[in-house]
Amino acid sequence: MRISIHDTTREERIEILRRSLDCGGGGCENCSSCSLGGGDPWNMYQDYIDGKKEIAEINAEYCASYLHGR
């Protein structure tokens, strides 16, 4: 499955996140976004939905913020 912003539409990116971040429906993969201060994962990945940043970029920024003391 392709997830790059260049290979997907906005609607496809929303569906990718819906399937991946189904925290409310028992599909939570314990990403710790909520408990570590990342807040709502939908807000965290808004730039991906909007086609501004790839998922990997967002994840790297999120991890770096904790490595360098947020």
TIFI-610363 format. One record per residue (C-alpha): x, y, z; residue in three letters. Coordinates in pm, whole numbers. Layout:
TIFI-610363
ATOM; X; Y; Z; ALA .
...
//
This chain:
TIFI-610363
ATOM; 0; 0; 0; MET .
ATOM; 129; 343; -88; ARG .
ATOM; 103; 611; 178; ILE .
ATOM; 317; 891; 31; SER .
ATOM; 142; 1225; -4; ILE .
ATOM; 247; 1223; -370; HIS .
ATOM; 72; 889; -431; ASP .
ATOM; -250; 953; -238; THR .
ATOM; -545; 1187; -234; THR .
ATOM; -659; 1370; 77; ARG .
ATOM; -947; 1122; 113; GLU .
ATOM; -707; 827; 87; GLU .
ATOM; -481; 977; 354; ARG .
ATOM; -779; 1017; 587; ILE .
ATOM; -870; 652; 528; GLU .
ATOM; -509; 543; 592; ILE .
ATOM; -512; 723; 925; LEU .
ATOM; -862; 605; 1012; ARG .
ATOM; -750; 244; 975; ARG .
ATOM; -416; 301; 1145; SER .
ATOM; -531; 516; 1437; LEU .
ATOM; -859; 352; 1529; ASP .
ATOM; -808; 422; 1898; CYS .
ATOM; -1180; 444; 1971; GLY .
ATOM; -1273; 115; 1808; GLY .
ATOM; -1029; -113; 1985; GLY .
ATOM; -762; -82; 1717; GLY .
ATOM; -522; 132; 1918; CYS .
ATOM; -164; 19; 1871; GLU .
ATOM; -56; 197; 2190; ASN .
ATOM; 131; 471; 2006; CYS .
ATOM; 133; 671; 2333; SER .
ATOM; 43; 990; 2150; SER .
ATOM; -237; 1067; 2392; CYS .
ATOM; -55; 983; 2716; SER .
ATOM; 279; 1142; 2618; LEU .
ATOM; 131; 1477; 2535; GLY .
ATOM; 88; 1430; 2162; GLY .
ATOM; -279; 1485; 2208; GLY .
ATOM; -536; 1379; 1957; ASP .
ATOM; -359; 1176; 1686; PRO .
ATOM; -588; 1328; 1424; TRP .
ATOM; -450; 1671; 1511; ASN .
ATOM; -95; 1535; 1520; MET .
ATOM; -127; 1404; 1163; TYR .
ATOM; -320; 1700; 1017; GLN .
ATOM; -19; 1805; 808; ASP .
ATOM; -20; 1457; 651; TYR .
ATOM; -389; 1482; 574; ILE .
ATOM; -331; 1824; 419; ASP .
ATOM; -40; 1694; 210; GLY .
ATOM; 223; 1910; 382; LYS .
ATOM; 436; 1643; 555; LYS .
ATOM; 487; 1270; 526; GLU .
ATOM; 399; 1041; 816; ILE .
ATOM; 769; 965; 869; ALA .
ATOM; 847; 1337; 905; GLU .
ATOM; 575; 1384; 1164; ILE .
ATOM; 686; 1076; 1357; ASN .
ATOM; 1051; 1189; 1352; ALA .
ATOM; 959; 1536; 1480; GLU .
ATOM; 743; 1383; 1753; TYR .
ATOM; 1022; 1149; 1866; CYS .
ATOM; 1287; 1423; 1849; ALA .
ATOM; 1080; 1646; 2074; SER .
ATOM; 1112; 1386; 2351; TYR .
ATOM; 1477; 1310; 2290; LEU .
ATOM; 1561; 1677; 2329; HIS .
ATOM; 1327; 1740; 2621; GLY .
ATOM; 1004; 1890; 2504; ARG .
//
